[in-house]
């Protein structure tokens, strides 16, 4: 073979290697990022251990995928950057599937979809949550969420106060520092059954604008991890089909969250 032919063969082999699809990663261990401050979905208990519906559900999915999983607690406002910097491999933290987030990460199929609601002190007599009715009112929500985006777009004549965690917003309502809180109805229900049972009540559900609230809650992965996304989607489907999802759901809720 001439020198030119040898060089041509090397170039051809290099191009073929570059164009060949990368081998799928063999996922034996998966690191799961979650907030740990969003009961009853994910929370740190008094021992500093993660618990909640999503923690139990994630463990069940890991068993179906036959992988070893570990959990990492991460503040909400830094959870997507932490995923992208490889601090963990998947976010399972009640993250709504929105077009804005899909610019940075990819999502699995949704695994739950619940309403959003307003709560207020029991002394609040009106159930009107229109922007006109709440003009000038102080409304709390967790920052960097679909709820904060909704309030800032819809209630421009209200005062919006954003918090690092949902619990902080709830406690400010409990202590008389807010007029309303807007959040996921399931999370607010958990608060009203416990700390907020004597102070506060449901006012009304929000008519969801899907362009703001997204299409359900999914698990976020890095865009390049298509194989992990496929594994998770299969596990989600299997958990629905064989009753695993319902079994875990029924331990936390007396209604269908999806």
C-alpha positions as CSV (number, residue, x, y, z in Angstrom):
1,X,0.0,0.0,0.0
2,X,1.4,3.4,-1.0
3,X,2.0,6.1,1.6
4,X,-1.0,8.1,0.2
5,X,-3.3,5.1,0.4
6,X,-2.2,4.4,4.0
7,X,-2.9,8.0,5.0
8,X,-6.3,7.8,3.3
9,X,-7.1,4.6,5.1
10,X,-6.2,6.2,8.5
11,X,-8.4,9.2,7.7
12,X,-11.3,7.0,6.8
13,X,-10.9,5.0,10.0
14,X,-10.8,8.2,12.1
15,X,-13.9,9.5,10.5
16,X,-15.7,6.2,11.0
17,X,-14.8,6.2,14.6
18,X,-15.9,9.8,15.0
19,X,-19.3,9.2,13.3
20,X,-20.0,5.9,15.0
21,X,-22.6,6.2,17.8
22,X,-21.1,6.3,21.3
23,X,-21.6,3.1,23.3
24,X,-24.3,3.4,25.8
25,X,-23.1,3.8,29.4
26,X,-23.7,0.8,31.6
27,X,-25.6,2.3,34.5
28,X,-24.8,0.3,37.6
29,X,-25.0,3.2,40.1
30,X,-27.3,6.2,39.8
31,X,-27.0,9.3,42.0
32,X,-30.4,11.0,42.6
33,X,-30.6,14.7,43.4
34,X,-33.6,15.9,45.5
35,X,-34.5,18.9,47.5
36,X,-35.3,17.4,50.9
37,X,-37.6,20.3,51.8
38,X,-40.8,19.5,50.0
39,X,-43.0,17.2,52.2
40,X,-44.8,14.9,51.6
41,X,-42.8,14.3,48.4
42,X,-39.3,14.7,49.7
43,X,-38.1,15.8,53.1
44,X,-35.3,15.5,55.7
45,X,-36.6,14.1,58.9
46,X,-35.3,14.9,62.4
47,X,-32.5,12.4,61.9
48,X,-31.3,14.1,58.7
49,X,-32.6,11.2,56.6
50,X,-34.5,11.7,53.3
51,X,-38.1,10.5,53.3
52,X,-41.3,11.0,51.4
53,X,-43.2,9.7,48.4
54,X,-40.5,10.5,45.9
55,X,-37.8,8.8,48.0
56,X,-39.8,5.6,48.3
57,X,-40.8,5.7,44.6
58,X,-37.2,6.4,43.5
59,X,-36.0,3.4,45.5
60,X,-38.6,1.2,43.8
61,X,-37.6,2.4,40.4
62,X,-33.9,1.6,41.2
63,X,-34.9,-1.9,42.2
64,X,-36.7,-2.4,38.9
65,X,-33.7,-1.1,37.0
66,X,-31.4,-3.3,39.1
67,X,-29.1,-0.5,39.9
68,X,-27.6,0.8,43.2
69,X,-28.9,4.3,44.0
70,X,-27.7,7.0,46.3
71,X,-29.4,10.3,47.2
72,X,-28.0,13.9,47.3
73,X,-29.9,16.7,49.0
74,X,-29.6,19.9,47.1
75,X,-31.1,23.4,47.5
76,X,-33.8,23.9,44.9
77,X,-32.4,27.1,43.3
78,X,-29.2,25.3,42.4
79,X,-30.5,21.9,41.5
80,X,-30.3,22.1,37.7
81,X,-26.8,23.6,37.7
82,X,-25.8,20.7,40.1
83,X,-27.1,18.1,37.7
84,X,-25.3,19.7,34.8
85,X,-22.0,19.8,36.7
86,X,-22.4,16.0,37.4
87,X,-23.1,16.3,41.1
88,X,-25.8,13.7,40.5
89,X,-27.3,11.9,37.5
90,X,-31.1,12.6,37.8
91,X,-33.3,15.0,39.6
92,X,-36.3,13.5,41.3
93,X,-37.7,16.5,43.1
94,X,-41.3,17.4,42.0
95,X,-39.9,19.3,39.0
96,X,-42.6,20.4,36.5
97,X,-41.8,19.7,32.8
98,X,-41.7,23.1,31.2
99,X,-40.4,24.4,27.9
100,X,-38.0,26.7,29.7
101,X,-36.4,23.9,31.7
102,X,-36.2,21.7,28.6
103,X,-33.7,24.1,27.1
104,X,-31.2,22.9,29.7
105,X,-32.2,19.4,30.6
106,X,-34.3,16.5,29.3
107,X,-37.3,14.9,31.1
108,X,-38.7,11.5,31.5
109,X,-42.4,10.8,31.1
110,X,-44.5,12.5,33.9
111,X,-45.1,10.5,37.0
112,X,-47.6,12.8,38.8
113,X,-49.7,15.9,38.0
114,X,-51.5,17.7,40.8
115,X,-53.4,21.0,41.0
116,X,-52.1,24.3,42.3
117,X,-54.0,26.2,45.0
118,X,-54.2,29.3,47.2
119,X,-54.4,29.1,51.0
120,X,-55.0,31.9,53.4
121,X,-55.8,32.6,57.1
122,X,-59.1,31.2,58.3
123,X,-60.2,34.8,58.8
124,X,-60.2,35.4,55.0
125,X,-63.9,35.4,54.0
126,X,-63.6,35.6,50.2
127,X,-62.8,32.7,47.9
128,X,-62.1,35.1,45.0
129,X,-58.5,34.6,43.8
130,X,-58.8,36.8,40.7
131,X,-55.9,39.4,40.2
132,X,-58.4,42.2,40.9
133,X,-59.5,40.6,44.2
134,X,-55.9,40.1,45.4
135,X,-54.7,43.5,44.4
136,X,-52.2,44.8,47.0
137,X,-52.2,41.5,48.9
138,X,-49.0,39.9,50.0
139,X,-48.7,36.5,48.4
140,X,-45.9,34.0,49.2
141,X,-44.4,31.2,47.0
142,X,-41.2,29.2,46.6
143,X,-38.8,31.0,44.3
144,X,-37.5,29.5,41.0
145,X,-40.7,27.5,40.6
146,X,-43.7,27.4,38.2
147,X,-45.7,28.9,41.1
148,X,-43.4,32.0,41.4
149,X,-43.5,32.4,37.6
150,X,-47.3,32.2,37.6
151,X,-47.7,34.8,40.4
152,X,-45.2,37.2,38.8
153,X,-47.0,37.0,35.5
154,X,-50.6,37.0,36.7
155,X,-50.7,39.0,39.9
156,X,-48.8,42.1,38.9
157,X,-50.8,44.4,41.2
158,X,-50.1,42.1,44.2
159,X,-47.0,42.0,46.4
160,X,-45.1,38.7,45.7
161,X,-42.6,37.4,48.3
162,X,-40.5,34.5,47.3
163,X,-38.8,32.0,49.6
164,X,-36.0,29.5,49.3
165,X,-38.3,26.7,50.5
166,X,-42.0,26.1,50.6
167,X,-41.9,25.5,54.3
168,X,-40.6,29.1,54.9
169,X,-43.6,30.5,53.0
170,X,-46.0,28.4,54.9
171,X,-44.6,29.4,58.2
172,X,-44.8,33.1,57.3
173,X,-48.5,32.6,56.6
174,X,-48.9,30.8,59.9
175,X,-47.3,33.7,61.7
176,X,-49.4,36.4,60.0
177,X,-46.8,37.8,57.7
178,X,-48.6,36.9,54.5
179,X,-52.1,37.2,53.1
180,X,-51.9,34.1,50.9
181,X,-49.6,31.3,49.8
182,X,-49.9,29.7,46.4
183,X,-48.3,26.2,45.8
184,X,-49.0,22.6,44.9
185,X,-52.3,21.5,46.5
186,X,-50.9,18.3,47.9
187,X,-48.0,20.1,49.6
188,X,-50.4,22.7,51.0
189,X,-52.8,19.9,52.2
190,X,-49.9,18.3,54.1
191,X,-49.3,21.7,55.8
192,X,-52.9,22.2,56.6
193,X,-53.2,18.8,58.2
194,X,-50.3,19.6,60.6
195,X,-48.7,22.9,61.4
196,X,-51.4,24.9,59.6
197,X,-54.5,23.1,60.8
198,X,-55.6,25.9,63.3
199,X,-54.5,28.9,61.3
200,X,-55.3,28.5,57.6
201,X,-57.6,27.1,55.0
202,X,-57.9,26.3,51.3
203,X,-59.3,29.2,49.3
204,X,-59.4,28.0,45.7
205,X,-57.6,25.9,43.0
206,X,-55.8,27.6,40.2
207,X,-56.8,27.0,36.6
208,X,-53.5,25.8,35.3
209,X,-51.9,27.5,32.3
210,X,-49.8,24.7,30.9
211,X,-47.4,27.2,29.3
212,X,-46.5,28.2,32.8
213,X,-47.1,25.1,34.9
214,X,-45.9,22.6,32.4
215,X,-47.2,19.1,31.6
216,X,-46.9,17.2,34.9
217,X,-43.9,16.4,37.0
218,X,-41.0,14.5,35.5
219,X,-37.4,13.4,36.3
220,X,-34.7,15.6,34.8
221,X,-31.5,14.2,33.2
222,X,-28.7,15.6,31.2
223,X,-29.6,15.8,27.5
224,X,-26.8,13.4,26.6
225,X,-28.0,10.7,29.0
226,X,-30.6,9.3,26.6
227,X,-29.9,5.7,27.8
228,X,-30.7,6.7,31.4
229,X,-33.9,8.5,30.4
230,X,-35.0,5.3,28.5
231,X,-34.2,3.2,31.6
232,X,-36.2,5.5,33.8
233,X,-39.2,5.6,31.4
234,X,-39.4,1.8,31.3
235,X,-39.2,1.6,35.1
236,X,-42.0,4.3,35.4
237,X,-44.2,2.4,33.0
238,X,-43.6,-0.9,34.7
239,X,-44.3,0.7,38.1
240,X,-47.7,1.9,36.8
241,X,-48.5,-1.4,35.1
242,X,-47.7,-3.7,38.1
243,X,-49.3,-1.6,40.8
244,X,-46.0,-0.5,42.4
245,X,-46.8,3.2,41.9
246,X,-50.3,2.8,43.4
247,X,-49.0,0.9,46.4
248,X,-46.5,3.7,47.3
249,X,-49.0,6.4,46.4
250,X,-51.6,4.9,48.8
251,X,-49.1,5.1,51.7
252,X,-49.1,8.9,51.4
253,X,-52.3,10.0,49.6
254,X,-56.0,9.1,49.7
255,X,-56.5,10.1,46.0
256,X,-54.8,9.5,42.7
257,X,-51.9,12.1,42.2
258,X,-51.8,11.2,38.5
